[in-house]
Amino acid sequence: MSRPPNCADALAEIAALLGDRLSRSRADLDQHARSEAWYPPTPPEAVAFPETTAEVSAILTICNAHGLPVVAWGAGTSLEAQALAVEGGLTLDFSRMNRVLQLHAEDMQVVVQPGLTRQELNEELRATGLFFPVDPGANASLGGMAATRASGTTTVRYGSMRDNVMGLEVVLADGRVIRTGSRAAKSAAGYDLTALMLGSEGTLGVITELTLRLHGQPEAISAAVCAFDSLEAAVQTVMATIQMGIPMARIEFVDEAVARVFNSYAGTKMPERPHLLVEFHGSQAGVAEQARAFGEVVAEMGGADFNWASTTEARTALWKMRHNAYPACLAARPGSIGLVTDICVPISRLAEAVAETRADIEAEGIEGPILGHVGDGNFHAILLLDRDNPDHLARARRLAGRMADRALAMGGTVTGEHGVGIGKRGYMAAEHGQGWQVMGAIKAALDPNGILNPGKLVPGGAA
């Protein structure tokens, strides 16, 4: 980590602006040095806790003048080190910018600050009959979800952040504040700057406000778990369900290793076989029809042990168990770390991609449970490694590289939702060709001094 020669001057100016909301305490630096992934700790020089867009603008103006790197921080849940200060500098912690600013219930829209988490938003909306559907599993901040173009368990029905963010307020590297998009349902007015910022991982600007699309809470919800004799049968069931047009709200896959972990971690009694976890939303009659049609597909594919979660409590427990899969897998192998990687392929290639990935995992001799949001062709491998075994890490990274190559060969992408950060940057040229250089040119135009989240996503900088 190289410290800019004028780092002290920049931090002194920011301290004068924020007072004790600029922290250099070891506890705060350590807290912002880690992510949920395997990457080694990389503490920033300081952590700022802004409370307004004006403060963010002033901070970026100072940092740009002094060449001080800036990394935005939401909840720190990223899996590709997007929020780590790999080149030092300043971390902008948005935990104090966490309010609902405006609710437009009649338009099914809400305006929020970036530090608000998705669960906090839905708690605020509970009495309105509306909800925000994007569910990546972790209780991530909405600003972070936008910056990584997050998706998750409900994407198959409600779409990703790309489909549910209508507009943004963004502070550019030089301190300028811009607004993208609008509250209108559509627009033909110029470049889509909202889409440009979504998934930019803080390399083009810092999000300080979001206008989100809301959805009506469904009248009826039904969820179920069913087991299969083989991984291929479960994935083929997913493909058949999607191709038949059955409107699933969620359709998740876990392999036999994850089922075994669930039994140990959550006290369930799932057969140690591959499973699908599904959910239907709609009217009472619609949900009943969807469940019936899905049951027929399951029967044709040899599925068994079809268990319905008929109460709110049972559904909550089901999805809590699914969301806790990563910590559950780590707990099942004490002392291990996890390299979690994802790819996304066309539905028609999904079964093949999962089967080949399973063969690769077995060939490398690594424990690697597979699960994912397979309703949109996206799945994950949790590669469990000995913490101090460099050979384990080398094998896991080799395996992740083969997964990425496989996804591209099948017409897919190296990451369906984890994003690029550090871990997937090495595959960007293969996926995008000259388009990756165009991304670098956009970065250079908006951030010529390279202060915004350096070392991530685009060409140049530290790897």
C-alpha positions as CSV (number, residue, x, y, z in Angstrom):
1,M,0.0,0.0,0.0
2,S,1.5,3.3,-1.1
3,R,0.5,6.4,0.9
4,P,0.1,9.6,-1.1
5,P,2.8,12.2,0.0
6,N,0.1,14.7,0.9
7,C,-2.2,12.3,2.7
8,A,-1.8,14.1,6.0
9,D,-2.8,17.4,4.5
10,A,-6.0,16.0,3.0
11,L,-7.0,14.2,6.2
12,A,-6.3,17.5,8.2
13,E,-8.8,19.3,5.9
14,I,-11.4,16.6,6.2
15,A,-10.9,16.5,10.0
16,A,-11.6,20.3,10.1
17,L,-14.9,19.5,8.2
18,L,-16.1,16.5,10.1
19,G,-14.5,16.8,13.6
20,D,-14.7,13.5,15.4
21,R,-16.6,11.9,12.5
22,L,-13.2,11.4,10.9
23,S,-11.7,8.4,12.7
24,R,-8.2,7.0,12.8
25,S,-8.8,4.7,15.7
26,R,-7.4,1.2,15.3
27,A,-10.8,-0.3,15.9
28,D,-12.4,1.6,13.1
29,L,-9.5,0.9,10.7
30,D,-9.6,-2.8,11.5
31,Q,-13.4,-2.9,11.0
32,H,-13.1,-1.5,7.5
33,A,-10.1,-3.6,6.6
34,R,-12.1,-6.8,6.2
35,S,-14.8,-8.2,4.0
36,E,-16.8,-11.5,4.0
37,A,-14.4,-13.0,1.5
38,W,-10.9,-14.6,1.8
39,Y,-8.9,-11.4,1.0
40,P,-6.3,-10.3,3.5
41,P,-7.1,-7.2,5.6
42,T,-6.2,-3.9,4.0
43,P,-6.9,-1.0,6.4
44,P,-7.5,2.6,5.1
45,E,-5.6,5.6,6.5
46,A,-8.8,6.9,8.0
47,V,-12.6,6.4,8.1
48,A,-15.1,9.3,7.4
49,F,-18.7,9.2,8.5
50,P,-20.5,11.8,6.4
51,E,-24.1,12.8,7.1
52,T,-25.1,14.8,4.0
53,T,-24.4,14.9,0.3
54,A,-22.8,18.3,0.8
55,E,-20.2,16.7,3.1
56,V,-19.5,13.9,0.6
57,S,-19.0,16.5,-2.1
58,A,-16.6,18.5,0.1
59,I,-14.7,15.4,1.0
60,L,-14.3,14.3,-2.6
61,T,-13.2,17.8,-3.6
62,I,-10.4,17.6,-1.0
63,C,-9.4,14.1,-1.8
64,N,-9.3,14.8,-5.6
65,A,-7.1,17.9,-5.0
66,H,-4.6,15.8,-3.0
67,G,-4.8,12.5,-4.9
68,L,-6.1,10.6,-1.9
69,P,-7.9,7.3,-2.7
70,V,-11.6,7.1,-1.6
71,V,-13.6,3.9,-1.1
72,A,-17.3,3.9,-0.3
73,W,-18.5,1.5,2.4
74,G,-22.0,0.3,3.0
75,A,-22.3,-2.9,5.1
76,G,-19.1,-4.5,4.0
77,T,-20.7,-7.6,2.6
78,S,-19.0,-7.7,-0.8
79,L,-17.4,-11.0,-1.9
80,E,-14.8,-9.6,-4.3
81,A,-13.1,-7.0,-2.0
82,Q,-15.0,-4.2,-3.7
83,A,-15.0,-2.1,-0.4
84,L,-11.4,-2.8,0.7
85,A,-8.9,0.1,0.6
86,V,-6.3,-1.9,-1.3
87,E,-4.3,1.3,-2.1
88,G,-4.9,2.9,1.3
89,G,-6.6,6.3,1.5
90,L,-10.0,7.1,3.0
91,T,-13.0,4.9,3.5
92,L,-16.4,6.7,3.4
93,D,-18.7,4.9,5.8
94,F,-22.4,5.6,4.9
95,S,-23.9,4.2,8.1
96,R,-25.1,7.7,9.2
97,M,-26.8,8.3,5.8
98,N,-29.5,5.7,6.4
99,R,-32.9,7.4,6.2
100,V,-36.0,7.0,4.0
101,L,-36.3,10.5,2.5
102,Q,-39.5,10.3,0.5
103,L,-42.2,7.7,0.1
104,H,-44.4,8.0,-3.0
105,A,-46.8,5.2,-2.3
106,E,-49.2,6.1,-5.1
107,D,-46.4,5.7,-7.6
108,M,-44.9,2.7,-5.8
109,Q,-41.5,4.5,-5.4
110,V,-39.3,5.4,-2.5
111,V,-36.2,7.8,-2.1
112,V,-33.6,6.6,0.3
113,Q,-30.1,7.3,1.4
114,P,-27.3,4.7,0.6
115,G,-26.6,3.5,4.1
116,L,-30.1,2.1,4.6
117,T,-30.2,-1.7,4.4
118,R,-32.8,-3.6,2.4
119,Q,-34.2,-5.1,5.6
120,E,-34.5,-1.7,7.3
121,L,-36.4,-0.4,4.2
122,N,-38.8,-3.3,4.2
123,E,-39.5,-2.8,7.9
124,E,-40.3,0.9,7.2
125,L,-42.6,-0.2,4.3
126,R,-44.4,-3.0,6.3
127,A,-47.6,-1.0,6.9
128,T,-47.9,0.4,3.3
129,G,-48.6,-2.8,1.5
130,L,-45.4,-2.3,-0.5
131,F,-42.0,-3.9,-0.4
132,F,-38.6,-3.8,-2.1
133,P,-37.9,-7.2,-3.6
134,V,-34.2,-7.5,-4.3
135,D,-32.7,-10.0,-1.9
136,P,-29.0,-10.9,-2.2
137,G,-29.1,-12.8,1.0
138,A,-26.9,-10.5,3.2
139,N,-28.5,-7.5,4.8
140,A,-26.6,-5.3,2.4
141,S,-26.9,-1.5,2.2
142,L,-29.0,-0.2,-0.7
143,G,-26.1,2.0,-2.0
144,G,-23.8,-1.0,-2.0
145,M,-26.4,-3.1,-3.8
146,A,-26.7,-0.5,-6.5
147,A,-23.0,-0.1,-6.8
148,T,-22.6,-3.8,-7.4
149,R,-25.8,-4.2,-9.4
150,A,-27.0,-6.8,-6.9
151,S,-29.5,-9.5,-7.5
152,G,-30.4,-12.6,-5.5
153,T,-33.1,-15.1,-4.6
154,T,-36.0,-13.1,-6.1
155,T,-34.4,-12.0,-9.3
156,V,-36.3,-14.6,-11.4
157,R,-39.5,-12.8,-10.6
158,Y,-38.7,-9.2,-9.7
159,G,-35.4,-8.5,-11.5
160,S,-32.1,-7.2,-10.1
161,M,-31.1,-3.7,-9.0
162,R,-30.9,-2.8,-12.7
163,D,-34.6,-3.2,-12.9
164,N,-35.5,-1.6,-9.6
165,V,-33.4,1.6,-9.5
166,M,-35.1,4.5,-11.2
167,G,-32.6,7.3,-10.4
168,L,-29.6,8.2,-8.4
169,E,-27.8,11.1,-6.9
170,V,-24.1,10.7,-7.4
171,V,-21.1,12.7,-6.3
172,L,-18.3,12.6,-8.9
173,A,-14.6,12.5,-8.1
174,D,-14.2,16.3,-8.4
175,G,-17.1,16.9,-6.0
176,R,-19.8,17.7,-8.6
177,V,-23.2,16.4,-7.7
178,I,-25.3,14.9,-10.5
179,R,-28.8,13.3,-10.7
180,T,-29.5,10.5,-13.0
181,G,-32.8,9.2,-14.2
182,S,-36.2,10.4,-12.9
183,R,-39.4,9.3,-11.3
184,A,-41.1,8.9,-14.7
185,A,-41.8,5.3,-15.8
186,K,-39.6,5.8,-18.9
187,S,-37.4,8.3,-20.7
188,A,-35.7,8.8,-24.1
189,A,-33.6,11.7,-22.9
190,G,-29.9,11.0,-23.5
191,Y,-27.5,8.5,-22.1
192,D,-28.7,6.2,-19.4
193,L,-26.4,7.4,-16.6
194,T,-28.3,5.5,-14.0
195,A,-27.4,2.2,-15.8
196,L,-23.8,3.4,-16.1
197,M,-23.5,3.9,-12.3
198,L,-25.2,0.6,-11.5
199,G,-22.5,-2.0,-11.2
200,S,-19.6,0.6,-11.4
201,E,-18.6,-0.5,-7.9
202,G,-17.7,3.1,-6.8
203,T,-15.2,3.6,-9.5
204,L,-17.1,6.3,-11.3
205,G,-18.9,8.1,-8.5
206,V,-20.2,7.8,-5.0
207,I,-24.0,7.2,-4.6
208,T,-25.7,9.4,-2.1
209,E,-29.4,8.9,-2.9
210,L,-31.5,6.3,-4.6
211,T,-35.0,6.4,-6.1
212,L,-36.3,2.8,-6.0
213,R,-39.2,1.0,-7.6
214,L,-41.5,-0.8,-5.1
215,H,-43.8,-3.7,-5.5
216,G,-47.1,-4.7,-3.9
217,Q,-46.9,-7.3,-1.2
218,P,-48.5,-10.5,-2.6
219,E,-51.8,-11.6,-1.3
220,A,-50.6,-15.2,-0.9
221,I,-47.1,-16.8,-0.6
222,S,-46.3,-20.4,-0.6
223,A,-42.9,-22.1,-0.3
224,A,-41.6,-25.6,-0.4
225,V,-38.5,-27.8,-0.4
226,C,-38.1,-31.0,-2.5
227,A,-35.3,-33.5,-2.8
228,F,-33.8,-35.2,-6.0
229,D,-31.7,-38.2,-6.5
230,S,-29.2,-36.3,-8.6
231,L,-27.9,-32.9,-9.2
232,E,-28.8,-33.1,-12.9
233,A,-32.4,-34.0,-12.1
234,A,-32.8,-30.9,-9.9
235,V,-31.3,-28.6,-12.4
236,Q,-33.3,-30.1,-15.2
237,T,-36.4,-29.4,-13.1
238,V,-35.4,-25.7,-12.9
239,M,-35.0,-25.6,-16.6
240,A,-38.4,-27.2,-17.3
241,T,-40.1,-24.9,-14.8
242,I,-38.7,-21.8,-16.4
243,Q,-39.4,-23.0,-19.9
244,M,-43.0,-23.7,-19.0
245,G,-43.5,-20.1,-17.8
246,I,-44.4,-21.0,-14.3
247,P,-44.0,-17.7,-12.5
248,M,-41.7,-18.6,-9.6
249,A,-40.8,-15.9,-7.1
250,R,-37.8,-17.8,-6.0
251,I,-36.2,-21.1,-7.1
252,E,-33.0,-22.0,-5.4
253,F,-30.7,-25.0,-5.6
254,V,-28.5,-26.6,-3.0
255,D,-26.5,-29.8,-3.4
256,E,-26.2,-32.7,-1.0
257,A,-23.2,-31.1,0.8
258,V,-25.3,-28.0,1.6
259,A,-28.2,-30.2,2.7
260,R,-25.9,-32.0,5.1
261,V,-24.6,-28.6,6.5
262,F,-28.2,-27.4,7.0
263,N,-29.0,-30.5,9.1
264,S,-26.0,-29.8,11.3
265,Y,-26.3,-26.0,11.5
266,A,-30.0,-25.5,11.6
267,G,-31.2,-28.8,13.0
268,T,-33.2,-29.8,9.9
269,K,-33.8,-33.3,8.7
270,M,-33.2,-32.9,5.0
271,P,-32.2,-36.0,3.0
272,E,-28.5,-35.7,2.1
273,R,-29.4,-35.2,-1.6
274,P,-29.7,-32.2,-3.9
275,H,-32.7,-30.0,-3.2
276,L,-34.8,-27.2,-4.7
277,L,-36.2,-24.4,-2.5
278,V,-39.1,-22.6,-4.2
279,E,-41.6,-19.8,-3.5
280,F,-44.7,-18.6,-5.3
281,H,-46.3,-15.2,-5.0
282,G,-49.7,-14.0,-6.1
283,S,-53.4,-14.4,-5.5
284,Q,-54.7,-17.4,-3.5
285,A,-55.9,-19.1,-6.7
286,G,-52.8,-18.2,-8.6
287,V,-50.4,-19.5,-6.0
288,A,-52.3,-22.8,-5.8
289,E,-52.2,-23.3,-9.6
290,Q,-48.5,-22.4,-9.7
291,A,-47.8,-24.9,-6.9
292,R,-49.8,-27.6,-8.6
293,A,-48.0,-27.1,-12.0
294,F,-44.6,-27.2,-10.3
295,G,-45.5,-30.3,-8.4
296,E,-46.2,-32.0,-11.7
297,V,-42.8,-31.1,-13.0
298,V,-41.1,-32.3,-9.9
299,A,-43.0,-35.7,-10.1
300,E,-41.9,-36.1,-13.7
301,M,-38.3,-35.5,-12.8
302,G,-38.3,-38.0,-9.9
303,G,-38.4,-35.4,-7.1
304,A,-39.5,-36.5,-3.6
305,D,-39.9,-35.4,0.0
306,F,-42.0,-32.4,-1.0
307,N,-42.4,-30.4,2.1
308,W,-44.4,-27.2,2.2
309,A,-43.6,-24.2,4.5
310,S,-47.2,-23.2,5.0
311,T,-46.8,-20.5,7.7
312,T,-45.0,-17.2,7.7
313,E,-42.7,-18.5,10.4
314,A,-41.8,-21.7,8.4
315,R,-41.1,-19.6,5.3
316,T,-38.9,-17.2,7.3
317,A,-37.0,-20.1,8.7
318,L,-36.5,-21.7,5.3
319,W,-35.0,-18.6,3.7
320,K,-33.0,-17.7,6.8
321,M,-31.4,-21.2,6.5
322,R,-30.7,-20.6,2.8
323,H,-29.2,-17.1,3.5
324,N,-27.0,-18.6,6.2
325,A,-25.5,-21.2,3.9
326,Y,-22.1,-19.5,3.7
327,P,-21.5,-19.2,7.5
328,A,-23.0,-22.6,7.9
329,C,-20.5,-24.2,5.5
330,L,-17.6,-22.4,7.3
331,A,-18.9,-23.6,10.7
332,A,-19.1,-27.2,9.4
333,R,-15.3,-27.1,8.7
334,P,-13.8,-25.2,11.7
335,G,-10.8,-23.1,10.9
336,S,-11.5,-22.9,7.2
337,I,-11.9,-19.8,5.0
338,G,-14.2,-19.7,2.0
339,L,-13.4,-18.6,-1.6
340,V,-16.9,-18.0,-2.9
341,T,-17.2,-17.7,-6.6
342,D,-20.2,-17.4,-9.0
343,I,-20.9,-17.7,-12.7
344,C,-24.0,-17.3,-14.7
345,V,-24.9,-19.2,-17.9
346,P,-27.9,-19.5,-20.3
347,I,-30.5,-21.7,-18.7
348,S,-30.0,-24.3,-21.5
349,R,-26.4,-24.8,-20.4
350,L,-27.0,-24.7,-16.6
351,A,-27.1,-28.5,-16.0
352,E,-23.9,-29.0,-18.0
353,A,-22.2,-26.1,-16.2
354,V,-23.1,-27.4,-12.7
355,A,-22.1,-31.0,-13.5
356,E,-18.7,-29.9,-14.9
357,T,-18.1,-27.7,-11.9
358,R,-18.8,-30.5,-9.6
359,A,-16.4,-32.8,-11.5
360,D,-13.7,-30.0,-11.2
361,I,-14.2,-29.7,-7.5
362,E,-13.8,-33.4,-7.0
363,A,-10.7,-33.5,-9.2
364,E,-9.1,-30.8,-7.1
365,G,-9.8,-32.5,-3.8
366,I,-11.4,-29.5,-2.3
367,E,-14.7,-29.3,-0.4
368,G,-16.9,-27.2,-2.5
369,P,-20.7,-27.1,-1.8
370,I,-22.7,-25.7,-4.7
371,L,-25.9,-23.6,-4.5
372,G,-27.4,-20.8,-6.3
373,H,-30.2,-18.7,-7.7
374,V,-30.6,-21.1,-10.5
375,G,-33.8,-19.6,-11.8
376,D,-31.7,-17.2,-13.7
377,G,-28.8,-19.5,-14.5
378,N,-26.6,-18.2,-11.6
379,F,-24.9,-20.6,-9.2
380,H,-22.1,-20.4,-6.6
381,A,-19.4,-22.7,-5.3
382,I,-18.2,-22.3,-1.7
383,L,-14.7,-23.5,-1.9
384,L,-13.6,-24.4,1.7
385,L,-9.9,-24.0,2.3
386,D,-7.4,-24.4,5.2
387,R,-6.6,-20.9,6.4
388,D,-2.8,-21.3,6.3
389,N,-2.5,-23.7,3.3
390,P,-1.3,-21.8,0.2
391,D,-1.7,-24.9,-1.9
392,H,-5.4,-25.0,-1.1
393,L,-5.8,-21.4,-2.1
394,A,-3.9,-22.0,-5.4
395,R,-6.1,-25.0,-6.2
396,A,-9.3,-23.0,-5.4
397,R,-8.2,-20.1,-7.6
398,R,-7.3,-22.5,-10.4
399,L,-10.8,-24.1,-10.1
400,A,-12.5,-20.6,-10.0
401,G,-10.6,-19.7,-13.2
402,R,-11.9,-22.9,-15.0
403,M,-15.4,-22.0,-13.9
404,A,-15.0,-18.5,-15.4
405,D,-13.6,-19.9,-18.6
406,R,-16.5,-22.4,-18.8
407,A,-19.1,-19.6,-18.3
408,L,-17.6,-17.6,-21.2
409,A,-17.4,-20.6,-23.5
410,M,-21.1,-21.2,-22.8
411,G,-22.1,-17.7,-23.6
412,G,-22.4,-16.6,-20.0
413,T,-20.6,-14.2,-17.6
414,V,-17.8,-14.7,-15.1
415,T,-20.1,-13.2,-12.4
416,G,-23.8,-13.1,-12.2
417,E,-24.0,-11.1,-8.9
418,H,-20.7,-11.0,-6.9
419,G,-19.3,-8.3,-9.1
420,V,-15.7,-7.8,-10.2
421,G,-13.7,-6.0,-7.5
422,I,-10.3,-7.6,-7.4
423,G,-11.1,-11.2,-7.7
424,K,-12.8,-11.1,-11.2
425,R,-10.8,-8.3,-12.7
426,G,-8.4,-10.7,-14.4
427,Y,-11.3,-12.1,-16.5
428,M,-12.7,-8.8,-17.7
429,A,-10.6,-8.7,-20.9
430,A,-11.7,-12.2,-21.9
431,E,-15.4,-11.4,-21.3
432,H,-15.5,-7.9,-22.8
433,G,-12.6,-7.6,-25.2
434,Q,-12.1,-4.0,-26.3
435,G,-15.2,-3.1,-24.3
436,W,-13.0,-3.3,-21.2
437,Q,-10.7,-0.6,-22.5
438,V,-13.8,1.5,-23.2
439,M,-14.7,1.1,-19.5
440,G,-11.3,2.3,-18.7
441,A,-11.7,5.3,-20.9
442,I,-15.0,6.2,-19.2
443,K,-13.3,5.8,-15.8
444,A,-10.5,8.2,-17.0
445,A,-13.0,10.7,-18.2
446,L,-14.9,10.9,-14.9
447,D,-12.0,10.3,-12.5
448,P,-8.8,11.4,-14.2
449,N,-6.8,11.4,-11.0
450,G,-7.9,7.8,-10.3
451,I,-9.0,8.4,-6.7
452,L,-12.3,6.4,-6.7
453,N,-11.9,2.8,-5.5
454,P,-8.6,2.3,-7.3
455,G,-7.4,-1.2,-8.2
456,K,-10.9,-2.5,-8.9
457,L,-13.0,-3.4,-12.0
458,V,-11.2,-1.4,-14.7
459,P,-7.8,-1.6,-16.3
460,G,-4.8,0.0,-14.5
461,G,-3.8,0.3,-10.9
462,A,-2.9,-2.4,-8.4
463,A,-4.3,-5.9,-8.8
